[in-house]
Every structure is written in structure tokens, then in C-alpha cells.
Amino acid sequence: MDLSTIQTLDIYYANSDVFSIEHRFINYVSFEDMTIKYDLTRFPHQRYKTASRVEMNFSKHANDRDYLSSEETINPFERTIMLNDIVYFMVELQDGTKEKIYAPWDSNFRRNPYQSSILDKEKNLLIQIKKSDI
């Protein structure tokens, strides 16, 4: 996915919190090995994607409490690192279209065992979600 085409990227967590990141705060984003799927149990049918590997880097300036839609008292970066429970992403492109992309997840866990989230030395948030290569 070309970074220049992204308007906003919303991170959806297991407890329904949403962290919205504007284009200007996205340093890097990569979704690999994406598969298109359809949810036929809903009408109208919903199209979504799954990715086997997700890598992201967000500027420290995105770490503003106002960008997290919840009652959490911690900031979005702390919340992401502490809970490791990203479920999916909603990517809004410059043309207004939206792509729903699910992260790798084993639903038997309350936390995503495939997710790793850290702050780099500049305090940017680095997220990697991937199933092990074993």
C-alpha cells in the first residue's frame, strides 16, 4: 500500500477502542500477503482483507490523548504497548474509499500473541504483527 494514498489509518482494538492516525503522523506502513475475504453472514455482504504481516511506524506527535476514542486515561502509545490487542485497521485513502484489514490473531487469546509494540529512541511507535515463520 502506497503511503502517499493514505488519508487516515484507524487502529481497532479488542475492547472497541479506536486510535486514529492522520497521514502526517504515519512514517511507515506495510501490509504483506493480503487476502480478500467476504462476510456472507451480513447483508449487504462485507468485503475485507487479512494480512499475514503488518509493520508500522508512527511519529511521536500522533501520541495525543485526543486521538484515542475511549475513556482510557493513558495515551494511545502506552495503551498499544501495554495491551497488544490490535484486531484490525481501517485505512481511508485520499479518494475516500476505505479498506478494512484484519491483523494476524489467534482468537484463543485476549492479547494478540503475534503483536510486538515498542517505542524507538525518538519515541516513535513501532508495531509489528506477524505469525511466526515456524
C-alpha positions in Angstrom: 0.0 0.0 0.0 1.4 3.3 -1.1 1.8 5.7 1.9 1.0 8.7 -0.2 -2.5 7.4 -0.9 -3.5 7.1 2.8 -5.5 9.9 4.4 -6.1 8.3 7.8 -5.4 4.9 9.5 -7.6 3.8 12.3 -6.5 1.1 14.7 -9.3 -1.0 16.2 -8.5 -2.8 19.5 -10.2 -5.8 21.1 -12.2 -3.6 23.6 -13.6 -1.4 20.8 -11.1 1.5 21.4 -10.1 3.3 18.2 -6.8 5.1 17.6 -7.0 7.4 14.6 -3.7 8.5 12.9 -3.6 11.2 10.3 -1.3 10.8 7.2 1.2 13.4 8.5 1.9 11.1 11.5 2.5 7.9 9.6 6.2 7.3 9.0 5.8 3.9 7.5 3.2 1.2 6.9 3.3 -2.2 5.3 0.6 -4.9 4.9 2.0 -8.1 3.4 0.4 -11.2 1.9 -3.1 -9.8 1.9 -6.1 -11.9 1.1 -9.5 -10.6 0.1 -12.4 -12.2 2.0 -16.2 -11.7 2.2 -18.5 -11.9 5.2 -21.6 -13.5 3.7 -23.4 -13.7 7.1 -24.3 -9.9 6.8 -26.3 -8.1 4.3 -25.1 -6.3 2.4 -22.1 -8.6 2.2 -18.9 -7.1 3.6 -15.6 -7.2 1.9 -12.4 -7.1 4.0 -8.8 -8.2 3.8 -6.4 -10.1 6.0 -2.7 -9.6 6.2 -0.2 -12.2 7.4 2.3 -9.4 8.4 1.9 -5.8 9.4 4.6 -3.3 10.2 4.1 0.3 11.1 5.9 3.3 12.4 4.0 6.3 13.8 5.5 9.7 14.7 5.7 10.6 18.4 3.4 13.5 17.5 0.5 11.1 17.0 0.6 10.2 20.7 -2.0 12.7 21.7 -4.8 11.6 24.1 -7.4 13.3 21.8 -6.7 10.7 19.0 -7.9 7.7 21.2 -11.7 7.3 21.3 -12.2 5.8 24.7 -12.3 6.6 28.4 -8.7 5.4 28.8 -6.5 7.7 31.0 -3.3 6.6 29.3 -2.1 7.9 25.9 -2.5 5.8 22.7 1.1 4.6 22.5 1.1 3.4 26.1 -2.2 1.7 25.5 -1.0 -0.1 22.4 2.2 -1.3 24.1 0.6 -2.4 27.3 -2.3 -4.4 25.9 -1.1 -5.7 22.5 -4.7 -6.3 21.3 -4.9 -4.8 17.8 -7.7 -6.6 15.9 -7.9 -4.7 12.6 -7.2 -1.5 10.7 -9.5 0.8 8.7 -7.4 2.6 6.1 -9.1 5.6 4.5 -7.5 6.6 1.2 -7.2 10.0 -0.3 -10.1 9.3 -2.7 -12.4 8.5 0.2 -12.5 4.7 -0.2 -11.9 2.6 2.9 -10.1 -0.7 3.3 -10.7 -3.0 6.3 -7.6 -5.1 7.0 -7.5 -7.7 9.8 -4.2 -8.4 11.6 -3.0 -11.9 12.3 -4.6 -13.1 15.5 -5.2 -16.3 17.4 -8.7 -15.8 18.8 -7.9 -18.1 21.8 -6.0 -15.3 23.4 -7.2 -12.0 25.0 -4.0 -10.4 23.7 -2.5 -10.8 20.3 0.4 -13.1 20.7 1.8 -12.1 17.3 1.9 -8.4 18.1 5.1 -6.5 19.3 4.9 -2.8 20.0 7.8 -0.6 21.2 9.0 3.0 21.3 12.2 3.7 19.4 14.8 6.1 20.8 12.9 9.1 19.2 9.7 8.0 21.0 8.0 6.9 17.7 5.7 3.9 18.0 6.8 0.8 16.1 4.3 -2.0 15.6 4.9 -5.4 14.1 2.3 -8.1 13.9 3.2 -11.4 12.2 2.7 -15.1 12.7 5.9 -16.9 13.5 7.7 -18.4 10.5 7.9 -21.8 12.1 
